[in-house]
Amino acid sequence: MKRLAFVLGTAALLTVGATALSAQDATATPIPLPEVGTVTSRIIDRGSLVCGVNQALPGFGAPNDAGEFVGFDIDVCRAVAAAILGDATAVTFRPITAAERQPVLASGEVDMISRNTTFTLVRDTLWGATFGPTTFYDGQGVMVFADSGIAALEDLEGGRICTNQGTTTEQNITDTMGQLGLEFELQTYQDFDAVMAAFNEGGCDAVTSDVSGLISRQASSADPGSYQILDVVISKEPLGPLSPEGDSQFADILRWVVFGLIQAEEFGISSTNIDDFLASENPDIQRFLGVNGNDLGANLNLPADFMQTVIRQVGNYGEIWDRNLGPDTPFNLERGVNALWTNGGLLYSPPFR
Ligand SMILES: N[C@@H](CCC(=O)N[C@@H](CS)C(=O)NCC(=O)O)C(=O)O
């Protein structure tokens, strides 16, 4: 009886005070909705999201011929801006090297980073960062000249392997070569342009980085056929966006916007067909789109239809993939493990409720 009274009392309170909580959560103790956090506030005040990005990784983050930043990671910044400001173009892109990621996040120079960044325990704790969901499951590979005769890591015994500083890449290659009992010389450079310059001048026998990065470099080079990516993956590199640790409200927005991109693809909701779903009778879709009285957006201090804005302006995960990395691009990447879980991949959004 006591418990029932509690539940009924809670339900009554919810009806009056916290409409943002959905029906499934009616037994949860109502707490005030989160305050707008410091990072979200400064984004709203300046009318623009400052996003730390790559400027040298075509397909993921790089300026196009018109000087506009484009790429898979760039679209993640745009999706967050669409959710908070209602405008996917309200982003100030701040190009950063790998080694600059932690300092610019700590100094508050950027609101978030979306720059092929591997989620690791040390970064999550010591960088003062909160990682969002993984947007691209990757692994570290090795690229050589196609005519080098190098076909396996063993062929790099005594060789020079190059990569850029401030990356997970340095430790992985050192660990792997050590475990195989292979001597090698590691040469590191400030950015990957310098790595490729050294490689092309004969200063390195191989370059190593995330496979996505190697494919990007190979496909956007003058002579892709002159390079060969070895059939070896030496690490797990789950890449995703991150935000400053101090603002959990902004971190929640980032997390749910990324999940929303994935969930939209699972629902089959895209930028071109979204209007067909507005009258859907599926309660999951109604909650997701913020229609029929649903307002999950309030839990994030966002408009009820924030995911509608994101999808209309940026598209779902699959659209973002195709636009930047798909068959009509020089990269033509397979979805592989980056397919939806329903297609045998790893992409899985928790429920929007
Ligand atoms: N995922 C790794 C590597 C990130 C990284 O910096 N990759 C290189 C390799 S493609 C890159 O982005 N280079 C572009 C540049 O030098 O600006 C990490 O988080 O440390």
The ligand as an SDF file (V2000), in Angstrom:
LIG
                    3D

 20 19  0  0  0  0  0  0  0  0999 V2000
   43.2140    8.2380  -33.6300 N   0  0  0  0  0  0  0  0  0  0  0  0
   44.5610    8.5570  -33.2750 C   0  0  0  0  0  0  0  0  0  0  0  0
   45.3300    9.2680  -34.3840 C   0  0  0  0  0  0  0  0  0  0  0  0
   44.7830   10.6230  -34.7500 C   0  0  0  0  0  0  0  0  0  0  0  0
   45.6110   11.3590  -35.8150 C   0  0  0  0  0  0  0  0  0  0  0  0
   46.1830   12.4210  -35.5300 O   0  0  0  0  0  0  0  0  0  0  0  0
   45.6940   10.8170  -37.0390 N   0  0  0  0  0  0  0  0  0  0  0  0
   46.4750   11.4370  -38.0790 C   0  0  0  0  0  0  0  0  0  0  0  0
   46.6750   10.4220  -39.1350 C   0  0  0  0  0  0  0  0  0  0  0  0
   45.7880   10.4140  -40.5340 S   0  0  0  0  0  0  0  0  0  0  0  0
   45.8510   12.7160  -38.5510 C   0  0  0  0  0  0  0  0  0  0  0  0
   44.7440   13.0210  -38.2370 O   0  0  0  0  0  0  0  0  0  0  0  0
   46.5660   13.5170  -39.2980 N   0  0  0  0  0  0  0  0  0  0  0  0
   46.1220   14.7770  -39.8280 C   0  0  0  0  0  0  0  0  0  0  0  0
   47.0260   15.8860  -39.3940 C   0  0  0  0  0  0  0  0  0  0  0  0
   48.2100   15.6510  -39.2200 O   0  0  0  0  0  0  0  0  0  0  0  0
   46.5670   17.0140  -39.1800 O   0  0  0  0  0  0  0  0  0  0  0  0
   44.5410    9.3950  -32.0120 C   0  0  0  0  0  0  0  0  0  0  0  0
   43.4560    9.7560  -31.5380 O   0  0  0  0  0  0  0  0  0  0  0  0
   45.6020    9.6920  -31.4660 O   0  0  0  0  0  0  0  0  0  0  0  0
  1  2  1  0
  2  3  1  0
  2 18  1  0
  3  4  1  0
  4  5  1  0
  5  6  2  0
  5  7  1  0
  7  8  1  0
  8  9  1  0
  8 11  1  0
  9 10  1  0
 11 12  2  0
 11 13  1  0
 13 14  1  0
 14 15  1  0
 15 16  2  0
 15 17  1  0
 18 19  2  0
 18 20  1  0
M  END
$$$$
